[in-house]
């Protein structure tokens, strides 16, 4: 795994670490409990709103608002 820069964002009151993996060619997110899910499968996303929407979808949260 070759990671890009790790950033943090908040979705539904929970903090998530977000990074891109250059080997898997996707973007990943990790919640506070340590669960990692791939949120983008065919490229990289970095726009905050797009990242939060993808986290909401991957982790099946009710909302993506800060």
FENLINZI-V767278 format. One line per field, one symbol per residue. phi: phi as a letter, one per 30 degrees, with the letter a starting at -180 (. if undefined). psi: psi as a letter, one per 40 degrees, with the letter a starting at -180 (. if undefined). burial: b if it has 9 or more other C-alpha atoms within 8 Angstrom, else e. Layout:
phi=???
psi=???
burial=???
This chain:
phi=.ccddcbbbcbhiccbcbaccdddhacbbbdddjdcbdcbcbkcbbdedddddddeddchcdbcdd
psi=hhiahhiiihhfeiiihhiihddefihiihideehhihehdgaiiehdddddddddddefidiei.
burial=eebeebeebbbbeebbbbbbbbeebbbbbbbeeeeebbbbbeebbeeeebbbbbbbebeeeeebee
